[in-house]
């Protein structure tokens, strides 16, 4: 009975953990955004990987990571 009430929450959790929904993972150590998709990715997953790369570029993620690492090294 409880699972019935949690159905939407469980569906959202499953969706947030689905590799095709996420698109891929950011590979660190590059000067540009590199997204690694799962080997079994389909067109939907690649679309989401491209969306993810676009959002990261717009958010200037690479520079933010570099800045955070530089700040950490200065404290060390």
C-alpha positions, 0 to 999 in steps of 0.5 A: 500500500505504501508503494502505491503512494510512493509511486511518483517518488519512485518513478522520479528516483528511477528516472534520475538514476537512468543513464539515458536520462542523464546522458553521461559523465563529465571527464575531468582533466580536459580544457573543454567539456568531454561527456562520456556516454554509456556504451549501450547509449541510444539516440535519446541518451546521446541527445541528453549528453549533448544537452548536458554538455550545452548546460555545462558550457553555459554554466562555465563548469570547466573554469569553475572547476579550475578556479576551485582547484587553484583556490584549494592549492593555495590553501594547501 
